[in-house]
């Protein structure tokens, strides 16, 4: 690879790691394999990241900033609580389809045998997504669109639907798209 500007090499490492995670077989990714894919030494990787866990943290930061940035846009631009939930679910499913390697990070497949704090962070990510859905459902309650007693239960069901679709996407080798027939299921959960 040509000499990269500061920050570019770090991004190249993360992009290569994400592309390696897109392989349906999901073999364990080693720094040796990552370095070989980039045609650099392992030492070159460690000039930018102190550990492989730190590389995964970079991917997690991308996931968090992208998803929660989009959730903030949705809640700012859409006043209707139920439409916020629909938009969030669509965004979450589409994010997964566009980023299969990131899906493996979100569901924890890529984090097996890695630092346990990475999985904890992804668990917190899922909890924050559910909280955002719950807040939009509470807005829908205040707008008279749904019953108050079931907002937390619906938020859990909806986030479970999303998580299940992410799992199926990864477990089918990225063949079964998360958004396939999702609209009908979402309508049922919001009815």
C-alpha positions as CSV (number, residue, x, y, z in Angstrom):
1,X,0.0,0.0,0.0
2,X,1.1,3.5,-0.7
3,X,2.1,5.7,2.2
4,X,-1.1,6.9,4.0
5,X,-1.7,10.2,5.7
6,X,-2.1,10.1,9.4
7,X,-5.5,8.7,10.3
8,X,-5.9,7.2,6.8
9,X,-4.0,4.0,7.7
10,X,-6.1,3.6,10.8
11,X,-9.3,3.9,8.7
12,X,-7.8,1.4,6.2
13,X,-7.2,-1.1,9.0
14,X,-10.8,-0.8,10.2
15,X,-12.2,-1.1,6.7
16,X,-10.1,-4.2,6.0
17,X,-11.2,-5.7,9.4
18,X,-14.8,-5.0,8.5
19,X,-14.5,-6.5,5.1
20,X,-12.9,-9.6,6.6
21,X,-15.9,-9.9,9.0
22,X,-18.1,-10.0,5.9
23,X,-16.9,-13.5,5.1
24,X,-19.9,-15.9,5.7
25,X,-17.7,-18.6,7.3
26,X,-16.8,-16.2,10.1
27,X,-13.4,-17.6,10.9
28,X,-11.5,-16.1,13.8
29,X,-9.6,-13.0,12.6
30,X,-6.0,-12.8,13.7
31,X,-3.8,-9.8,13.4
32,X,-1.5,-11.9,11.2
33,X,-4.3,-12.5,8.7
34,X,-5.3,-8.8,8.9
35,X,-1.8,-7.7,8.2
36,X,-1.4,-10.2,5.4
37,X,-4.6,-8.9,3.8
38,X,-3.2,-5.4,3.9
39,X,0.3,-6.4,2.8
40,X,1.8,-4.8,5.9
41,X,3.5,-6.2,9.0
42,X,1.7,-6.9,12.3
43,X,4.0,-4.2,13.8
44,X,2.4,-1.7,11.3
45,X,-1.0,-2.5,12.7
46,X,0.2,-2.0,16.3
47,X,1.6,1.4,15.4
48,X,-2.1,2.5,15.0
49,X,-3.8,0.2,17.6
50,X,-2.4,-1.1,20.9
51,X,-4.4,-4.3,20.5
52,X,-6.9,-6.2,18.4
53,X,-9.5,-5.3,21.0
54,X,-8.8,-1.6,20.2
55,X,-9.4,-2.3,16.6
56,X,-12.8,-3.8,17.4
57,X,-13.5,-0.7,19.6
58,X,-12.9,1.4,16.5
59,X,-15.6,-0.6,14.7
60,X,-17.9,-0.3,17.7
61,X,-17.4,3.4,17.8
62,X,-18.4,3.6,14.1
63,X,-21.5,1.5,14.8
64,X,-22.5,3.6,17.8
65,X,-21.9,7.0,16.2
66,X,-23.7,6.1,13.0
67,X,-26.7,4.4,14.5
68,X,-27.3,6.9,17.3
69,X,-26.6,9.8,14.9
70,X,-29.3,8.5,12.6
71,X,-31.7,7.9,15.6
72,X,-31.2,11.5,16.6
73,X,-32.0,12.6,13.1
74,X,-35.1,10.5,13.0
75,X,-36.4,11.9,16.3
76,X,-35.6,15.4,15.4
77,X,-37.2,15.3,11.9
78,X,-40.2,13.1,12.7
79,X,-42.8,14.3,15.2
80,X,-45.1,11.2,15.1
81,X,-43.9,8.6,17.7
82,X,-45.0,5.6,15.8
83,X,-43.4,6.8,12.6
84,X,-40.2,7.4,14.6
85,X,-40.3,3.7,15.6
86,X,-40.9,2.6,12.0
87,X,-38.1,4.8,10.7
88,X,-35.7,3.5,13.5
89,X,-36.4,-0.1,12.7
90,X,-36.0,0.4,9.0
91,X,-32.7,2.2,9.6
92,X,-31.4,-0.5,11.9
93,X,-32.3,-3.3,9.4
94,X,-30.8,-1.3,6.5
95,X,-27.6,-0.5,8.4
96,X,-27.2,-4.3,8.9
97,X,-27.7,-5.0,5.2
98,X,-25.2,-2.4,4.2
99,X,-22.7,-3.5,6.8
100,X,-22.7,-7.3,7.1
101,X,-19.3,-7.3,9.0
102,X,-20.6,-4.8,11.5
103,X,-23.7,-7.0,12.0
104,X,-21.3,-9.8,13.2
105,X,-19.9,-7.3,15.7
106,X,-23.3,-6.1,16.9
107,X,-24.6,-9.7,17.6
108,X,-21.3,-10.7,19.2
109,X,-20.2,-13.3,16.6
110,X,-17.0,-11.4,15.8
111,X,-16.3,-10.8,19.5
112,X,-16.2,-14.5,20.6
113,X,-12.7,-15.1,22.2
114,X,-12.1,-11.3,22.3
115,X,-12.0,-9.1,25.4
116,X,-15.3,-9.5,27.4
117,X,-15.7,-5.7,27.7
118,X,-16.4,-5.6,23.9
119,X,-19.4,-7.8,24.3
120,X,-20.6,-5.8,27.3
121,X,-20.4,-2.6,25.2
122,X,-22.5,-4.2,22.4
123,X,-25.0,-5.4,25.0
124,X,-25.2,-1.7,26.1
125,X,-25.7,-0.7,22.5
126,X,-28.7,-3.0,22.1
127,X,-30.1,-1.6,25.4
128,X,-29.7,2.0,24.2
129,X,-31.5,1.1,20.9
130,X,-34.4,-0.4,22.9
131,X,-34.5,2.7,25.1
132,X,-34.7,4.9,22.0
133,X,-37.6,2.8,20.7
134,X,-39.3,3.0,24.1
135,X,-39.0,6.8,24.2
136,X,-40.6,7.0,20.8
137,X,-43.4,4.7,21.9
138,X,-43.9,6.9,25.0
139,X,-44.2,9.8,22.6
140,X,-46.8,7.8,20.7
141,X,-48.7,7.3,24.0
142,X,-48.7,11.0,24.7
143,X,-50.0,11.5,21.2
144,X,-52.8,9.0,21.8
145,X,-51.5,6.5,19.2
146,X,-50.9,3.5,21.5
147,X,-51.7,2.3,25.1
148,X,-49.4,3.4,27.9
149,X,-49.1,0.1,29.7
150,X,-47.5,-1.7,26.7
151,X,-44.8,0.8,25.6
152,X,-42.0,-1.0,27.4
153,X,-43.2,-4.5,26.3
154,X,-43.5,-3.3,22.7
155,X,-40.1,-1.7,22.8
156,X,-38.6,-5.0,24.0
157,X,-40.5,-7.0,21.3
158,X,-39.4,-4.6,18.6
159,X,-35.8,-4.6,19.6
160,X,-36.0,-8.4,19.8
161,X,-37.3,-8.6,16.3
162,X,-34.4,-6.4,15.1
163,X,-31.9,-8.5,17.0
164,X,-33.4,-11.7,15.6
165,X,-33.2,-10.4,12.1
166,X,-29.6,-9.4,12.6
167,X,-28.8,-12.9,13.9
168,X,-30.6,-14.6,11.0
169,X,-28.7,-12.4,8.5
170,X,-25.4,-13.4,9.9
171,X,-26.3,-17.1,10.5
172,X,-27.5,-17.5,6.9
173,X,-24.2,-16.2,5.5
174,X,-25.8,-12.9,4.7
175,X,-28.3,-14.5,2.4
176,X,-31.6,-13.6,4.3
177,X,-31.8,-9.8,4.3
178,X,-33.0,-8.4,7.6
179,X,-35.6,-6.1,5.9
180,X,-37.3,-9.0,4.0
181,X,-41.0,-8.8,5.1
182,X,-40.1,-6.7,8.1
183,X,-42.7,-4.1,7.4
184,X,-45.6,-6.5,7.9
185,X,-44.2,-7.6,11.2
186,X,-43.5,-4.1,12.4
187,X,-47.1,-3.1,11.6
188,X,-48.3,-6.0,13.7
189,X,-46.2,-5.0,16.6
190,X,-47.3,-1.4,16.4
191,X,-51.0,-2.1,15.8
